[in-house]
Structure formats: C-alpha cells, structure tokens
C-alpha cells in the first residue's frame, strides 16, 4: 500500500499565505462563509416567514459551528416574484423581515461574536414595483425615466414582435410588452426589469447603495448575476440566432467578451469603479461575484482591482469522480492564483439541488425530471447520500481558499424533492408552463427542534412544508451527539482554524484508483476515497474522518480522512 507521499515536484499549487485575523484586510482569502436564506432560516415573529430577528436570535448557532462570516441572501422589500431577488428598494428591509434597526442589531451582535457580515447585492435588475420602473411606465416612450431601463420598440408591422430573440433564464422571451406598445428587457422574471448600466444615474445609485450598507458595518457583498450588467444595446440589437441555446451554450458559441448581454468585457469597468468605493473603507470591503462563466473568464472578476473573488461553479458541477474533481481543483487553484485571488468552493446554495441528494444521482441524470418524479426516479438512498455529502464536505474544507456553506448542509439535509405542486413558489414553475419544478426543494425552512408544527422554525408554521424526516435532522437531534453531521462540521471547522496555514497544496501520486490525496501545511493531509472499494489507511495520526473507519482500520467508500 502506498504511503501517499506528496510529490512536491508535481502539480504543486501555491499562493501567498494569509491568516484569519479579524484585523487582516485579506480575511476573505481562506474564510468559511455560511449562506443564510433569511425567509427559511428562523421565524421570530411567528408569521411563517423567516426574518432578521430570527437570524439574530440564532447567531450562537454560527458561533458554535465555527464559521467566519454570514452571507445574507436578499432581505430587501420584495413581492417575492423571485424569492427576494426582485428588489423594490435596495436600501431598506422588507417589513415582513424586520427593520433597518433589526439589521443594525444583527450586524452589531455578529461583530461582537467575531462574525463578518456579507449581504447580497442585486444590480442587474429591480422589481417592477421599484419607484424608477413605476416612473418609467407612467412617463411613456422616449422619456428620461425609461432610459434607466432597457425599453425598445417591437418588430413587426405594428411592433407586435419582441425586439430580439433573447430568452429569459426562466423561460420564454426576455421581452415584455407594456400597454403603450414598447417592450422592456427582463433576463429573469417579467417582474424583474433589467437596468441599463450605460446610464450614469444607475451607476451612481449603486455607488450609493455600496456606501449605505458599508456605512452600516457590512464587511462585504455577494454580487448577483455579476456577468450580466453590461449589454450591447447598440442599434440594431443583435439576435442570438439560436434562442433555444442555454446561456452557457450561447456564451460558448461566441468569442469571449462579445455576447450581447453576458460576460461582456465592458462589465469590468463597473467593478473597477466599485473597487474604488470598497477600498475607501478601512478595512476595505470585499465582494464575491456570481458569474456563470468559464474559469479563465471568471478569474477576471476576482482581480485585485475588482471583486476579490468569484464563485467556482465548476467544482459544484463536478461529478463524484476522483479524476474529474482533481482536474477541477487544480485548474481552479491555478486560475485564482493567476490573478492574485483565492479560490472558492461550494457544494450547495439556494439555486441547486442539495448535494446530499445531488451527489447520489447517476451521471447524466436530468435533475428536473428527477424533481418532477418527486425524487423517486431514480430513487436516492438518503443514508448513502449523507455519507457522500460528509465526505465531500471534509474534502472541500481541506482545500486552500474560501468555502461557502449553505444553511442546513451542516445538518445533512437532503433535497425535499416531493413538494406538492400546489405549494411551489419558484417562478420557474409557472413561467416554464409547469415544466421545470424549480428551486423550492432546497429552500424549505430549517428544523431546529424534533417536534412542533415547524420543527422550531417558528410558532406559526413554515411557508413551505417540511417533511416528517426533518425531525431526525434537527439541530436538537444532533447537538452534542458524537458522530452527528452537525458535530462533524463543528469539529472540522475547529480543526481547520488550527491547521490552516498558507494557500499551498501538493498532490500525492500513485494513489489507488478513485482516491484523492494531498498535503497542506505542517504535514496536514487529506485522503478522500471516492471509489466503492476500501483502501488502506496511510501512516499518520487520524485527526478526523467523515465516517468511522472500518473494523480493519481502512478508509471505506465515500469517506474522507484528515491526517497529521
């Protein structure tokens, strides 16, 4: 059996070292960020919808878990046409979720506990109820109010056809006609009209928004749809020519930086402008881009004079295969290093099937078809899924860079795939003609207790129904229980703080098929067995294992071990 000795001449990936001191302006380089979807986290006022006070009341959960920062998904005024990403006012709190005073109290208590706070920023579009859009509708064609958005006359004899063949992410045309005959652009839901970022008033308004939240103590921003702000709006507008293509396919079909509305080169001037605002604070505010673009293009958003980091979706999308995951890790680290950034790692978020379920789906599975089947075709073994999810977590947390943890994954929550269609809230369901089930299954409110009408989420029930199985995943059921997923996360994060040094990784060579092994600082090693065959445990002290080793001291299938 090989001892997995790291080959420091092969595949080494290095970057400047940093530490996690709260005084360090580069705290974000190797942090662990916990994503809070506020409407599903905790409900303090009993109306069935999570709120900011609910988050504040549960801050001890984050402190005990050992994360470094919270990322709050939108809590702004919204009619919830897209789960809060249809923002009516970017500088206020939805009354159903609290007040600005509640937000200030949350930030103050988080900082007292040593936690950073990151907020979601949604700059591509507003709600159709935003005061600007209401002004635009009232003002009519050709008015300055309409210049803040993308209004155009239609094609056809009477302007009855959309201006282009562009398609919405949620299905159907990306253009919506208004009563006076003009059309406006919405890359997402019709309730989310796109802003025109060529307009100086739009740019200045978001500078104001960055300062507004930074002045309230926010430590950073997650930038929604960061790759879509800049658009080629020169006349005549360009058709894509193949509207049935997905966003990824249409990007791949065009020269980099030339797509009409995704990942245009001009977008980076916006973020360089933002960086000047963010750097005016001490310490500078950080930001992370949600940019669904290939790795080399994604890295541009993370340059030092732009947003610091960008989400690494290749890792999230990688199959449960050792060779594929190693390739993604190596490429991701090299890409981040090339621009002076740190890599990011994520397994779940508010837009994807939870990884405790997703990682068990056979390669090539149509996830939407699986959701439409209620999670029965193919069936997913929850116990096996949890084992694989735990292994994936330890692997992720051992990597150089920042890890983003989605609420509930520390409990091992699976996807709630069998939500009845009559309770679905995601606009994907209706906008696609009830063809795509949407993202509600990963947004079901968290279970805190083993009993009660909403398992401790709130006194008034939960806005999405929780399955009975949530009782065994509840915080109360796992707190202090040796071997529970919650305690695994707590132990892993505690150890990570002690072990983390530098941003260096060295792969071991000649590992058995299906096994990943690499060394970090001071002899800390991670070995992940992604195969279906047990492998011998290499020499060293076992610091932590995702599940107990087998009776012969071997690393079983779907198991990750940290060694010293």
Buried (B, 14 or more C-beta within 10 A) or exposed (E): EBEBBBBEEEBBBEBEBBEBEEEEBBBBBBBBBBBBBBBBBBBBBBBBBBBBBBBBBBBEBBBBBBBBBBBBBBBBBBEBBBBBBBBBBBBBBBEBBBBEEBBBBBBBBBBEEEBBBBBBBBBBBBBBBBEBBBBBBEEEEEEEBBBBBBBBEBBEEEBEBBBBBBBBBBBBBBBBBBEEEBBBBBBBBBBBBBBBBBBEEBBEBBEEBBBBBBEBBBBBBBBBBBBBBBBEBEEEBBEBEEEEBEBEEBBEEBEBBEBBBBBBEEBBEBBEBBBEBBBEBEBBBBBBBBBBBBBEBBBBBBBEBBBBBBBBBBBBEBBBBBEBBBEBBBBBBBBBBBBBBBBBBBBBBBBBBBBBBBBBBEEEBEBBEBBBBBBEEEEBEBEBBBBBBBBBBBBBBBBBBBBBBBBBBBBBBBBBBEBEEEEBBBBBBBBBEEEBBBBBBBBBBBBBBBEBEBBBBBBBBBBBBBBEEBBEBBBBBBBEEEEBBBBBBBBBBEBBEEBBBBBBBBBBBEBBEBBBBBBBBEEBBBBBBBBEEBBBBBEBEBBBBBBEBEEEEBBBBBBBBBBE
